[in-house]
Amino acid sequence: MSILLAAGELDAFAAPDIASAFVEIDGAARVLVDLGRVSFMDSTALGIIVRHVRVLGEQEVRVQVVLPEGFARRIFEITMLDRVLPVAGTRDEALASLGA
């Protein structure tokens, strides 16, 4: 299993690092994307995360996005992405869903 942990502000400046992190996990069967420590996220970062999570899903990789109550979760709720992406409220919930 691969775990991507993001923290702080995710904006256009962080976008290349986010994209690189997803590339580095190529071949993983299960992926946990932990956004629990994100304090800010712009549309560029959000788009990269959504695109890569969808691509992983299309490749039949089991993915969970950790979104506890807070800024990141609110962005996903406003855009209704929490309804179309595999979202968990805690890391433990995500790990259980991934069978870890």
Buried (B, 14 or more C-beta within 10 A) or exposed (E): EBBBBBEEBBBEEBBEEBBEBBEEBEEBEBBBBBBBEBEEBBEBBBEBBBEBBEEBBEEEBBBBBBBBEEBBBEBBEEEEBBEEBBBBEEBEBBBEBBEB
